Structure formats: C-alpha cells, structure tokens
Amino acid sequence: MRLPSLPCTFLPFSSLPLFLPLLLLPLSSPAVNLSAQSLSPVERRIVAAVDTHTAEAVALLERAVNVNSGSMNPAGVRVVGELYQAELDALGFTTRLVDMAEVQRGPHLFAEREGSGPRVLVIGHLDTVFEEDSPFQRFELAAGNWARGPGTEDMKGGNGVVLLALQALRDAGVIDDMNLIVALIGDEEDTGDPLSISRRDLVEAGRRSEFALGFEGGVGGRGSATVARRGFTGWKLTVQATPGHSSLIFKEAFGYGAVFELARILDTFRETLVGEQYLTFNPGVALGGTTVDFDAMQGRGTTFGKTNIIAETAVATGDLRTVSLEQRERTKARMRAIVAQSLPGTSATIEFEDSSPPFAPTAANYALLARLQEVARDLGQGAVEAVDPAERGAADISFVAADVGAALDGLGVVGDGGHTVDEQVDLGSIPFMAKRAAVLIYRLTRVGT
C-alpha cells in the first residue's frame, strides 16, 4: 500500500512557508488524514508503557555502549547485534544476522513482523566510529541526567529509542497487527564495498515498505526532524602533461604542465559551482610533480619533482555533496565539461564514485513530517521543525528514500559531541522520543486500513 502519488522534486528551505500548504493538499484524502486529534485510549496506554520500561532502556544502552563495535571490529559489531537480536526476538520478531564478511564488516541485524496495513521500515546502526584502540570505551553517568560514552548519541541511543517504542507497542497490545521491519546496519560509519553487497538487504527492505523512519540523532534537539540529507560522491581528478625543462613552459611544444592544469580545473570548479543551494564540493588531497604515487584507500601519497622540470602528473581527490539525483548528475556533467577544456600540452580525466545517494526533501516527506508534528502536539511536546539539509551528512536512510512512499530521519536521541571523545546523550530524550516514535508508528500502520 503506497501513499497517494506525489511529486518528488525537492524544494528550497527558503520557500517552504510559501509551499507547505500546497504540499499538504494531496493528503486531504481519507487514506492520510492530517486533521488534529488527541491521544486515543490505546495511545495513552502506549505512552504509559514507555515510562514503565525507561529504566530498562537506559540499562540496555549501558550494556551496548560498553561493547566496542567500531566499524572495523566485526566481532564487536556481532556482539551488539546479538544483544539487540535477543530483545527483538522477545518482542516476537523474526530476526536474522546478515553476514558481511564478504565486505570485511560486521553483520547487519534485520527483524520483521508480518501484519496488515502499511509496512514501516525502522533504521538504525550497530557500529560506531570508535575502534578497539580508542581510549573512549565506557558508559558513564554525567550531571543533569546525561551520560557519556562511545555511541551514546550515534547511535546506540537511537537504537534504544526504537526498542523502547516497540516494547510500548507490545505492551499496549497492538504490535501483532503491524507490518514492521527493523534494520540495524553493521557498517554505517565506514561502509563496506561494494555497496551492491553491503546495502543489498537494506535496499530490498525499502522496496517492500511504505514508510522509512531513521533514528539517527536530531541535530536540532527534541523539536526537530530530518526530511532530507545530502548524498556523497567521491571524485578523482588526474592530469597528464608534457614534461620538459622548466625554461620551456608555456611554449607550444610543451604547454602549461600538470600542476597549472590541476589548478585551473579546481579554480574553475570554485568560480562556476559555488553558490548553488545545498551543493558543496571539496578537494581534500592534491599532489603534483614528475611522478605521483597516490593510495586512495589510505588517503595519502608521495610525489617526486624538481623546480626545473615541468610537472608531468597531478592528482586531486575530493567529495561532492548534493540533495537530489538531478543535482548530482547535473553537477557531474558541469565538472566533466570543465575538465575537458584542457590547457595546451595537457589532458585530464575525472572519475566519480557514488556512495550514499541523496535523500531529497520531497512533498511526501513533508507530509510525513506533518504527521509527526501532529503526534508531537497531541503528546504536548511542542513544535517539530525540519532541519536544513545543509546541516546533515549522509546516512543509511538515503539508500531507501527513493523507493518508499515517504521518509523521515533524526528521530533518535538528543546528544552532543558525536564522533568525538566528548560524545554524550540526554537520557531524558530516550523516553521523550520513544513516545513520539511509538505513537507515530501506531498511526502510520493504520493509514488506509
């Protein structure tokens, strides 16, 4: 069962106040009723159940955080996956750990329940950026109902929100009627290659789902959600030129050399591409000389050259971040055209490697945000606003966003210091966000039934 057909063009955030009423018009049908409503008796039971299990959720978070599950520690990722697998088994899900040894990563955990009505795909991840040699390894309580530890915010705290919400739905007696898939990915922080293997099961789950909900932390606090995230594309620029004595540079037989051509291309990127909304590109590494030896996997290289020799080779690598597939492909074409305008005596090629696809801010996503806003109002939680896509990096929800009817991310915990040894979580945000998530899932699974 899909949402009503909606346009998938993305909208600038600056125009949202003007366009948002128009975006919601297709959702006035009985299948997706956005009229305000108070909590039903069932929903009040769901909310009460969250409070009942909050202490257990914090204890589970501590257990998960105290197991190192850096992306390059497959054994640790498996232990965390088995920890959550036991919880989902107890909730009546059919679970499986999907081995990812083929891409040298830990397993993914998938759990599924078959019911009636629309299917909701819930997304989290098992791994963290902190490997086994990190000094940051343990869960510690902090002042003001906060806790420190690796993955407390990103995203074992978000996984805790998911499990707490599902426990509440179970206790309220409604989970048996639901179509649900929980996907906890083992390599979100350092994705295994090729993507055709490492994201195969996630993409398949997205193709069978009407809604996708991501539980990464919200960068805007409790009153935020993510309707779009920019995708990530890597690029490598390689320049070849005619070598010779430096005194002969610029002459017709020798031309401008590889370093000048590399500089021309990069500066033309800057001159012509800067300023487009949500588009960024960055050369992270540049090398040039007579010879260049670059290791893309390690992000490092060496070069040899002399001041009196025209540089024969130059290499630069970087990233490209875009908010839609259209923006990505159009920008690639513009970059290729710039590369093709070679200075005399030089030639250049550019290669692109698409990683995380864009999660575009579609009309359907804003309609789903409106449903979340309705839930928050009915819970007395206040306003929920969309996070600017420029504030978000890539995430796993991007791999399914184009296939589901609508998607939202940033539904996890509130925290600070992600990806640093100062990472911490507001423990009070766990039940707060779990109540919102549980009621939203309950309502979504009943749309059109």
ABEGO torsion letter per residue (X at the ends): XBBBBBBABBBBAAAAAAAAAAAAAAAABAABBABBBBBBAAAAAAAAAAAAAAAAAAAAAAAAAABBABAABAAAAAAAAAAAAAAAAAAGBBBBBBBAAAAGBBBBBBBBBBBBEBBBBBBBBABBABBAABABABBBBBBGGBBBEBGAAOAAAAAAAAAAAAAAAAAAGAAAABBBBBBBBAAAABBBOBAAAAAAAAAAAAAABABBBBABBBAAEAABBBABBBBBBBBBBBBBBBBEBAAABGBAAAEAEAAAAAAAAAAAAAAAABGBBGBBBBBABBBBEABBBBBAAAGBBBBBBBAABBBABBBBBBBBBBABAAAAAAAAAAAAAAAABBBBGBBBBBBBBBBBBBBBBBAAAAAAAAAAAAAAAAAGAEBBBBBBAAABBBBAAAAAAAABABBBBGABBBBBGBGBAABBBBAAAAAAAAAAAAAAAAAAAABGX
